[in-house]
Amino acid sequence: KKEVRVAVFKSSPAKPRLDLLVSPKETKEPDGSFTPTVPADETFLHAYNCNWEPFPRKNDLSHRRKQMYRADYVKLHYVHYSTITVVSQMTQKETLSAKESWLHRYVERHLHEFDETKESTMLHTKTKVARQMLSWQAKCSQGRLADGNCHIGFPFPTDMAAKAKDEFLKAGKSGTSMRTPNRPDGFGYNCFINEKIEQVWWPKLVEAVNMREERMIGRRDA
């Protein structure tokens, strides 16, 4: 088995949950858009815990993946890609002498993709901005799981999430355009909560933040 030198997370931008944001009325723009704002007493981890695809994710979103890599192996990294590595810049003779496999079209042999159930997962909490909120009320009322249709999150409630996940998996690649039911307020359910984050990691983060604040207050008052 080859030594892992590049580790990959599946990734796609999460949606900020409307119910956990500052009211859109407070940041409303003249064009009807608004700036999704996480309150000071909330965390991005919690507010953005809403992914259009259920975990563990199946779709190959290679253009949005994130990497961890050994700096002594990856010589040039560009955005999401390890473009030049120690092995990729070897000649054929050097590659074979190093007991690496040779192909005219280079394929990374030291890459490992994390198992989202057993190893690790990434929540991509990239901030949404006002320009992505044009006509947001109309778009978010359509009830679709499409990644770029509605940039605000309306998560399936617990009693609906399992059925929605099953339907998504059965639909395969067409699940990305799956129609979904609407909430009582008219907005369509469009994302899934990662329960491990919700039940385990978010509470741990809140606890750690509170402990840090207590330490800072203690130092200030000392």
One Martini backbone bead per residue (centre of mass of N, CA, C, O) as a GRO file, in nm:
protein
  222
    1LYS     BB    1   0.095   0.037   0.023
    2LYS     BB    2   0.072   0.360  -0.019
    3GLU     BB    3   0.175   0.651   0.083
    4VAL     BB    4   0.030   0.919   0.230
    5ARG     BB    5   0.039   1.274   0.087
    6VAL     BB    6  -0.272   1.308   0.000
    7ALA     BB    7  -0.564   1.457   0.136
    8VAL     BB    8  -0.928   1.424   0.085
    9PHE     BB    9  -1.208   1.638   0.064
   10LYS     BB   10  -1.520   1.668   0.044
   11SER     BB   11  -1.688   1.953  -0.132
   12SER     BB   12  -1.949   2.197  -0.051
   13PRO     BB   13  -2.135   2.456  -0.018
   14ALA     BB   14  -2.298   2.572   0.234
   15LYS     BB   15  -2.600   2.661   0.405
   16PRO     BB   16  -2.755   2.911   0.553
   17ARG     BB   17  -2.973   2.928   0.813
   18LEU     BB   18  -3.232   3.131   0.844
   19ASP     BB   19  -3.307   3.071   1.156
   20LEU     BB   20  -2.980   3.167   1.235
   21LEU     BB   21  -3.016   3.452   1.136
   22VAL     BB   22  -3.029   3.752   1.069
   23SER     BB   23  -3.259   3.943   0.974
   24PRO     BB   24  -3.315   4.044   0.651
   25LYS     BB   25  -3.421   4.332   0.728
   26GLU     BB   26  -3.135   4.439   0.845
   27THR     BB   27  -2.981   4.374   0.533
   28LYS     BB   28  -3.135   4.516   0.325
   29GLU     BB   29  -3.165   4.583  -0.012
   30PRO     BB   30  -3.294   4.758  -0.280
   31ASP     BB   31  -3.297   4.473  -0.462
   32GLY     BB   32  -3.387   4.248  -0.221
   33SER     BB   33  -3.149   4.177  -0.091
   34PHE     BB   34  -2.905   4.017   0.136
   35THR     BB   35  -2.697   3.971   0.424
   36PRO     BB   36  -2.573   3.697   0.550
   37THR     BB   37  -2.591   3.684   0.915
   38VAL     BB   38  -2.409   3.595   1.184
   39PRO     BB   39  -2.442   3.597   1.494
   40ALA     BB   40  -2.247   3.659   1.771
   41ASP     BB   41  -2.393   3.395   1.931
   42GLU     BB   42  -2.292   3.236   1.684
   43THR     BB   43  -2.201   2.976   1.455
   44PHE     BB   44  -2.092   2.856   1.159
   45LEU     BB   45  -2.122   2.553   1.212
   46HIS     BB   46  -2.430   2.579   1.267
   47ALA     BB   47  -2.549   2.771   1.044
   48TYR     BB   48  -2.397   2.579   0.803
   49ASN     BB   49  -2.557   2.305   0.872
   50CYS     BB   50  -2.625   2.271   0.526
   51ASN     BB   51  -2.659   2.026   0.283
   52TRP     BB   52  -2.765   1.932  -0.034
   53GLU     BB   53  -2.613   1.672   0.057
   54PRO     BB   54  -2.601   1.388   0.202
   55PHE     BB   55  -2.457   1.211   0.452
   56PRO     BB   56  -2.258   1.068   0.271
   57ARG     BB   57  -2.109   1.174  -0.004
   58LYS     BB   58  -2.122   1.093  -0.370
   59ASN     BB   59  -2.034   1.321  -0.525
   60ASP     BB   60  -1.794   1.441  -0.768
   61LEU     BB   61  -1.638   1.741  -0.643
   62SER     BB   62  -1.338   1.811  -0.753
   63HIS     BB   63  -1.350   2.139  -0.776
   64ARG     BB   64  -1.408   2.143  -0.432
   65ARG     BB   65  -1.184   2.023  -0.308
   66LYS     BB   66  -0.985   1.942  -0.024
   67GLN     BB   67  -0.641   1.968   0.105
   68MET     BB   68  -0.391   1.760   0.244
   69TYR     BB   69  -0.028   1.808   0.268
   70ARG     BB   70   0.298   1.745   0.196
   71ALA     BB   71   0.549   1.976   0.158
   72ASP     BB   72   0.778   1.761   0.063
   73TYR     BB   73   0.589   1.675  -0.197
   74VAL     BB   74   0.444   1.937  -0.259
   75LYS     BB   75   0.550   2.199  -0.485
   76LEU     BB   76   0.253   2.264  -0.613
   77HIS     BB   77  -0.035   2.466  -0.527
   78TYR     BB   78  -0.379   2.495  -0.671
   79VAL     BB   79  -0.624   2.551  -0.475
   80HIS     BB   80  -0.726   2.206  -0.523
   81TYR     BB   81  -0.425   2.138  -0.636
   82SER     BB   82  -0.161   1.907  -0.707
   83THR     BB   83   0.048   1.992  -0.965
   84ILE     BB   84   0.331   1.939  -0.807
   85THR     BB   85   0.552   1.669  -0.754
   86VAL     BB   86   0.806   1.468  -0.695
   87VAL     BB   87   0.706   1.253  -0.907
   88SER     BB   88   0.599   1.428  -1.154
   89GLN     BB   89   0.917   1.540  -1.211
   90MET     BB   90   1.001   1.277  -1.312
   91THR     BB   91   1.139   1.058  -1.483
   92GLN     BB   92   1.113   0.746  -1.589
   93LYS     BB   93   1.369   0.640  -1.455
   94GLU     BB   94   1.320   0.766  -1.173
   95THR     BB   95   1.049   0.635  -1.116
   96LEU     BB   96   1.140   0.336  -1.130
   97SER     BB   97   1.371   0.361  -0.918
   98ALA     BB   98   1.140   0.449  -0.695
   99LYS     BB   99   0.899   0.246  -0.731
  100GLU     BB  100   0.717   0.373  -0.945
  101SER     BB  101   0.461   0.438  -1.150
  102TRP     BB  102   0.433   0.461  -1.507
  103LEU     BB  103   0.295   0.749  -1.687
  104HIS     BB  104   0.236   0.976  -1.925
  105ARG     BB  105  -0.017   1.016  -1.749
  106TYR     BB  106  -0.051   1.145  -1.459
  107VAL     BB  107  -0.098   0.965  -1.142
  108GLU     BB  108  -0.198   0.976  -0.822
  109ARG     BB  109  -0.072   0.739  -0.563
  110HIS     BB  110  -0.084   0.931  -0.274
  111LEU     BB  111  -0.401   0.922  -0.243
  112HIS     BB  112  -0.669   1.019  -0.004
  113GLU     BB  113  -1.007   0.955   0.067
  114PHE     BB  114  -1.227   1.037   0.285
  115ASP     BB  115  -1.430   0.889   0.517
  116GLU     BB  116  -1.723   1.031   0.636
  117THR     BB  117  -1.792   0.807   0.856
  118LYS     BB  118  -1.486   0.703   0.973
  119GLU     BB  119  -1.303   0.978   0.958
  120SER     BB  120  -1.387   1.248   0.767
  121THR     BB  121  -1.512   1.591   0.746
  122MET     BB  122  -1.645   1.875   0.552
  123LEU     BB  123  -1.744   2.210   0.621
  124HIS     BB  124  -1.839   2.460   0.390
  125THR     BB  125  -1.827   2.801   0.526
  126LYS     BB  126  -1.891   2.993   0.299
  127THR     BB  127  -1.974   3.303   0.253
  128LYS     BB  128  -2.253   3.468   0.192
  129VAL     BB  129  -2.385   3.708  -0.040
  130ALA     BB  130  -2.589   3.944  -0.176
  131ARG     BB  131  -2.559   3.860  -0.485
  132GLN     BB  132  -2.694   3.566  -0.407
  133MET     BB  133  -2.997   3.710  -0.321
  134LEU     BB  134  -3.139   3.731  -0.572
  135SER     BB  135  -3.454   3.629  -0.563
  136TRP     BB  136  -3.468   3.435  -0.306
  137GLN     BB  137  -3.772   3.381  -0.252
  138ALA     BB  138  -3.836   3.245  -0.524
  139LYS     BB  139  -3.611   3.027  -0.526
  140CYS     BB  140  -3.683   2.909  -0.225
  141SER     BB  141  -3.984   2.808  -0.333
  142GLN     BB  142  -3.914   2.554  -0.533
  143GLY     BB  143  -3.790   2.293  -0.417
  144ARG     BB  144  -3.456   2.231  -0.430
  145LEU     BB  145  -3.122   2.068  -0.439
  146ALA     BB  146  -2.977   2.257  -0.591
  147ASP     BB  147  -2.691   2.417  -0.530
  148GLY     BB  148  -2.748   2.719  -0.698
  149ASN     BB  149  -3.046   2.815  -0.649
  150CYS     BB  150  -3.037   2.825  -0.323
  151HIS     BB  151  -2.842   2.997  -0.059
  152ILE     BB  152  -3.052   2.900   0.148
  153GLY     BB  153  -3.136   2.721   0.441
  154PHE     BB  154  -3.381   2.431   0.451
  155PRO     BB  155  -3.412   2.192   0.658
  156PHE     BB  156  -3.482   1.889   0.723
  157PRO     BB  157  -3.660   1.736   0.926
  158THR     BB  158  -3.625   1.455   1.103
  159ASP     BB  159  -3.903   1.316   0.991
  160MET     BB  160  -3.783   1.365   0.670
  161ALA     BB  161  -3.481   1.298   0.610
  162ALA     BB  162  -3.472   0.990   0.551
  163LYS     BB  163  -3.658   0.993   0.302
  164ALA     BB  164  -3.499   1.204   0.136
  165LYS     BB  165  -3.237   1.040   0.123
  166ASP     BB  166  -3.349   0.793  -0.026
  167GLU     BB  167  -3.446   0.948  -0.278
  168PHE     BB  168  -3.172   1.062  -0.356
  169LEU     BB  169  -3.020   0.787  -0.394
  170LYS     BB  170  -3.217   0.669  -0.609
  171ALA     BB  171  -3.167   0.910  -0.823
  172GLY     BB  172  -2.887   0.993  -0.817
  173LYS     BB  173  -2.781   1.238  -1.019
  174SER     BB  174  -3.086   1.352  -1.028
  175GLY     BB  175  -3.097   1.454  -0.726
  176THR     BB  176  -3.002   1.756  -0.787
  177SER     BB  177  -3.329   1.801  -0.905
  178MET     BB  178  -3.501   1.748  -0.670
  179ARG     BB  179  -3.806   1.765  -0.547
  180THR     BB  180  -3.957   1.953  -0.277
  181PRO     BB  181  -4.107   2.038  -0.012
  182ASN     BB  182  -4.283   2.270   0.180
  183ARG     BB  183  -4.309   2.492   0.402
  184PRO     BB  184  -4.536   2.679   0.573
  185ASP     BB  185  -4.377   2.952   0.453
  186GLY     BB  186  -4.294   2.835   0.137
  187PHE     BB  187  -4.030   2.706   0.172
  188GLY     BB  188  -3.791   2.488   0.056
  189TYR     BB  189  -3.650   2.207   0.104
  190ASN     BB  190  -3.259   2.191   0.064
  191CYS     BB  191  -3.130   2.033   0.325
  192PHE     BB  192  -2.876   1.874   0.532
  193ILE     BB  193  -2.801   1.757   0.840
  194ASN     BB  194  -2.526   1.704   1.043
  195GLU     BB  195  -2.555   1.521   1.326
  196LYS     BB  196  -2.265   1.520   1.439
  197ILE     BB  197  -2.241   1.822   1.450
  198GLU     BB  198  -2.501   1.891   1.611
  199GLN     BB  199  -2.447   1.678   1.867
  200VAL     BB  200  -2.118   1.720   1.904
  201TRP     BB  201  -1.934   1.961   1.775
  202TRP     BB  202  -2.094   2.212   1.848
  203PRO     BB  203  -2.099   2.183   2.159
  204LYS     BB  204  -1.789   2.178   2.185
  205LEU     BB  205  -1.742   2.460   2.071
  206VAL     BB  206  -1.910   2.619   2.273
  207GLU     BB  207  -1.750   2.529   2.520
  208ALA     BB  208  -1.473   2.640   2.426
  209VAL     BB  209  -1.557   2.936   2.396
  210ASN     BB  210  -1.651   2.980   2.689
  211MET     BB  211  -1.380   2.911   2.822
  212ARG     BB  212  -1.218   3.134   2.684
  213GLU     BB  213  -1.381   3.374   2.791
  214GLU     BB  214  -1.325   3.317   3.091
  215ARG     BB  215  -1.018   3.349   3.071
  216MET     BB  216  -1.016   3.640   2.961
  217ILE     BB  217  -1.168   3.766   3.200
  218GLY     BB  218  -0.968   3.676   3.420
  219ARG     BB  219  -0.723   3.837   3.306
  220ARG     BB  220  -0.854   4.120   3.309
  221ASP     BB  221  -0.926   4.107   3.635
  222ALA     BB  222  -0.626   4.052   3.756
   0.00000   0.00000   0.00000
